[in-house]
Amino acid sequence: MNKHWMKVFVAAIFEVAWVVGLKHSQNAWEWTGTAIAIAVSFYLMIMAGKDLPVGTVYAVFVGLGTAGTVVSGILFFGEPFSVAKILLIIVLLAGVVGLKMVSDGKSEEGSES
């Protein structure tokens, strides 16, 4: 995995943090952390989009963020577990991996990744 895809992966981790923060923040420090997570996740996604196909970057970012948010809800916040949820997350992640695999890793301007 090159450094640009690593930015997308880290951005997705911060996306999970800010989505959880939007639901669970209750004081100024928690809201500040949520705002920082939003800024970091979008900054990393934008920086990766300068060197990778932006559509693929966004799809991978959202897919990983969605999967991470569902899994963290089940593991940490008592949301109900179901086999259907897990199977659908696997299908989602397969699509994300497939998009990354068919991506040539170059932006439309032709810059190298």
Buried (B, 14 or more C-beta within 10 A) or exposed (E): EEEBBEBBBBBBBBBBBBBBBEEEBEEEEEEEBBEBBBEBBBEBBEBBBEBBBBEBBBBBBBBBBBBBBBBBBBEEEEBEEEEEBBEBBEEBBEEBEEBBEEBEBEBEEEEEB
